[in-house]
Amino acid sequence: MKTYYLQFKVIPTIDNEQYELAEGALAHCWILEVNPESAGTRAAFQISKFDWEITGLEILPIEVKKEHFAERDLGLEQFIKAQADGMAIVYTAWARDKKTSTGPVALKSSYKTDLQWFLKEQKIQRNRGRCLHFDAGHRCREIINAHSIQKSGLLSTISQNGHVYALSAEMSDLNNNHGRPTYKKKGINKVSTFLGFCKHHDNKLFSPIDDQYLLPTDQQVLLYAYRSIAREMFVKENVLTQLRRWVKKTDHKFMKQYLGEYKASIEFGFKNLERHKLLYDRSLKSCAFNDVRYVLFLSDEKPTIAFSGLLYPDFDFMGRLIQNLGNHKVQLELITFCSAPMTTGWGYLFSWHDSSSSICTEYMRSLATMMHEGYNVSDLLFRMVILNCENCAISPEWWETLSEKQRDEITVAGASNAQPFSPIKNTYLSEGLEGASGWQFDSVISKMD
């Protein structure tokens, strides 16, 4: 990551400890980030959280290095602090009496993060098991840690001594990586699991994909998609429940507004997710497996990563806007993607319900166009997974052969989907991580409209 310097003009809010003294101030910010847009958004959030109202941007984010502050003690000190903490902000204020001014000061926010409450609530939600099967009921008593990525056919295959690399958002890892998730070795019994099915329904429903190679059949494709949706339902419902309690708990004006807006966006996504799951519920219950559409890329090689995820496509592979996620008045179309073991090698499977064909077909056609124009399909597919899927396991054998630079680039890209301050570029699927995967696809099977 790079270090950016920027400067805001601010005035204190009534909750600011300098409110009675300061008429205004300049906020000097040193931010460790991946791009200037993320630096500006993250800095503005921190300043607002510390009881300042931003009235202007005095200096746009510019990349700086240590030598730029060689003879500036304060600047050098803050630059070094940013390397350690990810951010440094100081304020130079002018007094309300127009006669005096203060030197650089660091302030405390009136918002106090209750970390113990947050971690406890997070654990409560994560351990709140329930069966998401379409026919769930009072008989679903033995809730299990179900794998959303096939354990025997994929996780075991890419593991080393029963371990893989996976994104970690544990507090200790976030603190050591400037608040960003990082890849960490984990046992395969703890990767991709969620308390989303009872033992009976998990074994019965997913037997065609857990006990068999992907052929593919329509039933298998539908089940892979259903498991991706169920896992996302479980995760998003937990986040939403915690957010609702967090909003009620906080009295800080800015944070209450920020969390409220974030909650509204999660509620919108979750509402659409519920609608899609209901469509899959109906298809599975009536054995209408032909409701599914898919594109499957086949590789004869040993897999190096395993993944399962979904998204509401916004920009396609060509950078065109095909679905506006900011319009909360429309119903969003959804695509799932996962890796699956096959009799020889593995498959990269995109799938969607027929009701989402309008957007998803356009999405896949843009991928075909990029391939036709000479873009490397392995780069396109690898980039798509890393940037859109936190439910991903990586082979230690493969990961440890990469250069440090490649691992850093993949880590930054993988963590970006969990960062609320990172704006999405319309071309995010067409550039970056070139040559990293080493994948080779031999053929394609598709069932599209």
C-alpha positions in Angstrom: 0.0 0.0 0.0 1.0 3.6 -0.5 1.0 6.6 1.9 -1.2 9.5 1.0 -1.3 13.0 2.5 -4.4 15.2 2.3 -5.8 18.1 4.1 -9.4 19.0 5.0 -10.9 22.3 6.3 -13.2 21.5 9.3 -15.3 23.0 12.0 -16.0 21.4 15.4 -19.4 19.9 16.1 -21.1 20.6 19.5 -19.7 17.3 20.8 -16.1 18.2 20.0 -13.9 18.9 23.0 -12.6 22.0 21.2 -16.1 23.4 20.5 -15.9 26.3 22.9 -12.4 27.3 21.8 -12.0 26.6 18.2 -13.8 28.2 15.3 -12.2 25.9 12.7 -9.2 23.8 11.9 -7.2 22.2 9.2 -7.0 18.4 9.5 -3.7 17.0 8.3 -4.0 13.4 7.3 -1.4 10.7 6.5 -3.2 7.5 5.3 -1.9 4.1 4.2 -4.2 3.0 1.4 -4.3 1.4 -2.0 -5.5 4.4 -4.0 -6.2 8.2 -3.4 -10.0 7.6 -3.5 -9.9 5.1 -0.7 -7.5 7.4 1.3 -9.9 10.3 1.0 -13.0 8.3 2.0 -11.4 6.7 4.9 -9.9 10.0 6.2 -13.2 11.7 5.9 -14.9 9.0 7.9 -12.3 9.2 10.7 -12.5 13.0 10.9 -16.3 12.9 11.1 -16.2 10.2 13.8 -13.9 12.6 15.8 -16.6 15.2 16.0 -15.6 17.5 13.1 -17.7 18.7 10.2 -15.9 18.8 6.9 -16.4 22.1 5.0 -13.8 21.7 2.3 -10.9 19.7 0.9 -7.8 21.9 0.9 -5.3 19.4 -0.5 -6.3 16.4 -2.6 -4.7 13.0 -1.7 -1.2 12.9 -3.0 1.3 10.0 -2.6 4.2 10.9 -0.2 7.4 9.2 0.8 9.6 9.5 3.9 12.1 11.9 2.2 9.4 14.5 1.6 9.4 15.1 5.4 13.2 15.0 5.9 13.4 18.4 7.6 9.8 18.6 8.9 9.8 17.0 12.4 6.0 16.9 12.7 5.4 15.6 9.2 8.1 12.9 9.6 6.6 11.8 12.9 3.1 11.5 11.5 4.4 9.7 8.4 6.2 7.1 10.6 3.0 6.8 12.8 1.0 6.1 9.7 3.3 3.2 8.7 2.7 1.6 12.1 -1.0 2.4 12.6 -2.3 2.8 9.0 -3.3 6.4 9.7 -2.2 9.6 11.5 -4.3 12.8 11.8 -3.5 16.1 13.6 -5.4 19.3 13.7 -4.2 22.9 13.6 -7.1 25.1 14.9 -7.8 28.8 15.1 -9.7 30.3 18.1 -13.1 31.9 18.1 -11.6 35.2 19.4 -9.7 35.5 16.1 -6.5 36.3 18.0 -5.0 33.0 19.1 -4.3 29.7 17.4 -3.3 26.3 18.6 -0.5 24.1 17.3 -1.0 20.6 16.1 -3.2 18.6 18.5 -4.6 15.1 18.6 -8.2 14.7 19.9 -10.3 12.1 21.4 -13.7 11.2 19.8 -16.9 11.4 21.8 -17.7 8.1 20.2 -16.4 5.2 22.3 -16.1 1.8 20.6 -17.4 -0.9 22.9 -15.0 -3.6 21.5 -16.0 -6.2 24.1 -19.7 -5.8 23.2 -18.9 -5.9 19.5 -16.9 -9.1 19.7 -19.3 -10.8 22.1 -22.3 -9.9 19.9 -20.4 -11.2 16.8 -19.7 -14.5 18.5 -23.4 -14.8 19.6 -24.6 -14.3 16.0 -22.0 -16.7 14.5 -23.0 -19.4 16.9 -26.8 -18.9 16.4 -27.4 -22.1 14.4 -30.5 -22.6 12.3 -31.5 -24.9 9.5 -32.0 -23.1 6.2 -33.4 -26.0 4.3 -36.6 -25.3 2.4 -38.5 -27.9 4.5 -36.9 -27.0 7.9 -39.0 -27.4 11.0 -39.0 -28.5 14.6 -37.3 -31.8 13.6 -34.1 -29.9 12.7 -32.4 -30.3 16.1 -28.8 -31.3 15.3 -27.4 -28.2 13.6 -24.0 -28.9 12.2 -21.0 -26.9 11.0 -21.8 -27.4 7.3 -19.1 -26.8 4.7 -20.0 -24.4 2.0 -16.9 -25.6 0.0 -16.8 -29.3 -0.5 -14.4 -30.8 2.1 -13.4 -34.2 0.7 -13.2 -33.3 -3.0 -11.6 -29.8 -2.8 -10.4 -28.6 0.6 -8.6 -31.9 1.3 -7.1 -31.9 -2.2 -5.5 -28.5 -1.9 -4.6 -28.8 1.8 -1.2 -29.3 3.3 -1.2 -31.3 6.6 -4.9 -30.5 6.8 -4.4 -26.8 6.5 -5.1 -24.1 3.8 -4.8 -20.3 3.7 -8.0 -18.3 4.2 -8.9 -14.7 4.8 -8.8 -13.9 8.5 -10.8 -11.0 10.0 -9.8 -11.9 13.6 -9.1 -8.7 15.7 -5.4 -9.6 16.2 -4.9 -10.1 12.5 -6.8 -6.8 11.6 -4.6 -4.9 14.1 -1.5 -6.3 12.6 -2.6 -5.4 9.0 -4.0 -1.8 9.4 -7.6 -3.0 9.8 -7.5 -5.2 6.7 -8.2 -9.0 6.6 -5.2 -11.1 5.6 -4.6 -14.7 4.5 -3.7 -17.0 7.4 -3.3 -20.8 7.7 -6.3 -22.5 9.1 -7.4 -26.1 9.5 -9.9 -27.3 6.9 -12.4 -28.2 9.6 -12.7 -24.5 10.3 -12.7 -23.1 6.8 -16.0 -22.3 4.9 -18.2 -23.7 7.7 -21.4 -22.2 8.9 -24.2 -23.4 11.3 -26.8 -23.2 8.5 -28.2 -26.8 8.2 -29.2 -29.7 10.4 -27.3 -32.9 9.9 -30.2 -34.7 8.3 -31.0 -32.1 5.7 -27.4 -31.3 4.9 -26.6 -35.0 4.2 -29.7 -35.7 2.3 -29.9 -32.6 0.2 -26.3 -32.2 -0.8 -25.4 -35.9 -1.4 -25.4 -35.4 -5.2 -22.5 -33.0 -5.0 -20.7 -34.1 -1.8 -20.6 -37.8 -2.8 -20.2 -37.4 -6.6 -18.0 -35.5 -9.0 -19.6 -32.7 -11.0 -20.7 -34.0 -14.3 -22.6 -31.5 -14.6 -26.3 -32.3 -14.1 -28.9 -29.6 -13.6 -29.5 -30.9 -10.1 -25.9 -30.6 -9.2 -25.6 -27.1 -10.5 -28.7 -26.0 -8.6 -27.4 -27.5 -5.4 -24.0 -25.7 -5.7 -25.8 -22.5 -6.2 -28.2 -23.2 -3.3 -25.4 -23.8 -0.9 -23.7 -20.6 -1.9 -27.0 -18.7 -1.3 -27.6 -20.4 2.1 -24.2 -19.6 3.4 -24.6 -15.9 2.3 -28.0 -15.8 3.9 -26.5 -17.0 7.2 -23.7 -14.5 7.2 -25.7 -11.5 6.1 -28.5 -12.2 8.6 -25.9 -12.3 11.4 -24.4 -9.0 10.2 -27.9 -7.4 9.9 -29.0 -8.5 13.4 -25.8 -7.1 14.9 -26.1 -3.8 12.9 -29.6 -3.2 14.1 -28.6 -3.6 17.7 -25.5 -1.4 17.1 -27.6 1.4 15.7 -29.9 1.3 18.7 -27.0 1.2 21.1 -25.1 4.2 19.8 -26.0 7.9 20.6 -23.2 9.4 18.5 -24.9 11.5 15.8 -22.4 10.8 12.9 -22.0 7.1 13.7 -25.7 6.5 14.1 -26.3 8.1 10.7 -23.4 6.1 9.1 -24.5 2.8 10.7 -28.1 3.5 9.7 -27.1 4.0 6.1 -25.0 0.9 6.1 -27.8 -1.1 7.7 -30.2 0.1 4.9 -27.9 -1.1 2.2 -27.4 -4.5 3.9 -31.2 -4.8 4.4 -31.7 -4.1 0.7 -29.2 -6.8 -0.3 -30.7 -9.3 2.3 -34.2 -8.7 1.1 -33.1 -9.6 -2.5 -31.2 -12.6 -1.1 -34.4 -13.9 0.6 -36.3 -13.5 -2.6 -33.7 -15.5 -4.6 -33.5 -18.3 -2.0 -37.3 -18.6 -2.2 -37.0 -19.2 -5.9 -34.4 -21.9 -5.4 -36.5 -23.4 -2.6 -39.4 -23.8 -5.0 -37.3 -25.2 -7.7 -35.7 -27.8 -5.4 -39.0 -28.7 -3.7 -40.7 -29.4 -7.0 -37.5 -30.9 -8.6 -37.6 -28.3 -11.3 -33.8 -28.6 -11.8 -34.1 -27.2 -15.4 -34.7 -23.7 -13.8 -30.9 -23.3 -13.6 -28.6 -21.8 -16.2 -24.8 -22.1 -16.1 -21.4 -21.8 -17.7 -18.7 -24.2 -16.6 -14.9 -23.9 -17.4 -13.0 -27.1 -17.1 -9.4 -27.6 -16.1 -7.4 -30.9 -16.2 -5.0 -29.6 -13.6 -5.0 -29.9 -9.8 -6.8 -27.0 -8.2 -4.9 -24.4 -6.3 -7.8 -22.6 -4.6 -11.3 -23.6 -3.7 -14.2 -21.1 -3.4 -17.9 -20.5 -3.2 -19.6 -17.2 -3.5 -22.2 -15.0 -5.2 -22.8 -11.4 -6.3 -25.3 -9.0 -7.8 -23.4 -8.1 -11.0 -23.0 -4.3 -11.4 -20.2 -3.9 -13.9 -19.5 -6.6 -16.4 -16.1 -7.8 -17.6 -16.0 -5.0 -20.2 -16.6 -2.3 -17.6 -20.2 -1.6 -18.6 -22.8 -0.9 -15.9 -25.4 -3.6 -16.3 -27.2 -3.3 -12.9 -27.5 -0.3 -10.6 -27.0 -1.6 -7.0 -27.8 1.8 -5.7 -31.4 1.8 -6.9 -33.3 0.3 -4.0 -36.6 0.3 -5.9 -35.7 -2.5 -8.2 -35.2 -6.3 -7.8 -31.6 -7.4 -8.2 -30.5 -10.3 -10.3 -27.9 -12.7 -8.8 -25.2 -15.0 -10.0 -23.3 -17.7 -8.0 -19.8 -19.0 -8.7 -17.8 -21.9 -7.2 -15.1 -24.4 -7.8 -16.1 -28.1 -8.0 -14.2 -31.4 -8.3 -14.5 -33.3 -11.5 -13.3 -36.8 -12.6 -10.2 -35.2 -14.0 -9.2 -31.8 -12.5 -11.8 -29.3 -11.5 -14.4 -26.9 -12.8 -15.1 -23.2 -12.3 -18.9 -22.9 -12.3 -21.1 -19.9 -12.9 -24.8 -20.5 -12.3 -28.0 -18.6 -11.9 -31.7 -19.1 -11.7 -33.7 -18.6 -14.9 -35.3 -15.5 -13.4 -31.9 -13.8 -13.4 -31.1 -14.5 -17.0 -31.5 -11.0 -18.2 -28.4 -9.6 -16.3 -26.4 -12.9 -15.9 -26.5 -13.8 -19.6 -25.2 -10.3 -20.4 -22.5 -10.7 -17.7 -21.3 -14.0 -19.2 -21.4 -12.7 -22.8 -19.1 -9.8 -21.7 -16.6 -12.5 -20.5 -16.8 -14.2 -23.9 -16.2 -10.9 -25.6 -13.1 -10.2 -23.5 -11.8 -13.7 -24.3 -12.4 -13.1 -28.0 -10.5 -9.9 -27.9 -7.4 -11.7 -26.5 -7.7 -11.2 -22.8 -6.4 -14.2 -20.8 -9.4 -16.2 -19.4 -7.4 -17.4 -16.5 -6.6 -13.9 -15.4 -10.2 -12.8 -15.8 -11.6 -15.7 -13.8 -8.9 -15.5 -11.0 -9.4 -11.8 -10.6 -13.1 -12.2 -10.4 -12.9 -14.7 -7.5 -10.2 -12.8 -5.5 -12.1 -9.5 -5.8 -15.6 -10.9 -5.1 -15.2 -13.8 -2.7 -14.0 -13.9 0.9 -15.1 -17.5 1.1 -12.0 -18.8 -0.5 -9.3 -21.4 0.5 -5.8 -21.4 -0.9 -3.3 -24.2 -1.3 -0.3 -23.7 0.9 1.9 -25.5 -1.6 0.9 -23.0 -4.4 0.8 -19.9 -2.2 4.3 -20.4 -0.8 5.7 -20.6 -4.3 4.5 -17.1 -5.2 6.7 -14.1 -4.9 6.2 -11.8 -1.9 5.0 -9.1 -4.3 2.4 -11.5 -5.8 1.1 -12.5 -2.4 0.9 -8.9 -1.3 -1.1 -8.0 -4.4 -3.5 -10.9 -3.9 -3.9 -10.0 -0.2 -4.8 -6.4 -0.9 -7.2 -7.4 -3.7 -8.8 -10.1 -1.5 -9.3 -7.7 1.4 -10.8 -5.0 -0.8 -14.2 -6.6 -0.8 -14.4 -6.2 2.9 -13.4 -2.5 2.9 -16.3 0.0 2.9 -13.9 2.8 1.9 -12.7 1.3 -1.3 -14.7 2.6 -4.3 -15.4 0.1 -7.1 -13.9 1.0 -10.5 -15.9 0.0 -13.5 -12.9 -1.8 -14.9 -12.0 -3.7 -11.8 -12.6 -7.1 -13.6 -10.4 -6.3 -16.6 -7.0 -5.4 -15.0 -4.7 -6.5 -12.1 -3.2 -9.8 -10.9 -2.1 -10.8 -14.4 -0.3 -14.1 -14.5 -0.7 -14.9 -10.8 -3.1 -17.9 -11.0 -1.2 -20.2 -13.3 -4.5 -21.7 -14.3 -5.2 -23.4 -17.6 -8.8 -24.1 -18.8 -9.3 -26.7 -21.6 -13.0 -26.5 -22.5 -16.3 -24.9 -21.7 -19.8 -26.3 -21.1 -22.7 -23.9 -21.1 -26.5 -23.9 -20.7 -27.7 -20.3 -21.4 -30.8 -18.8 -23.0 
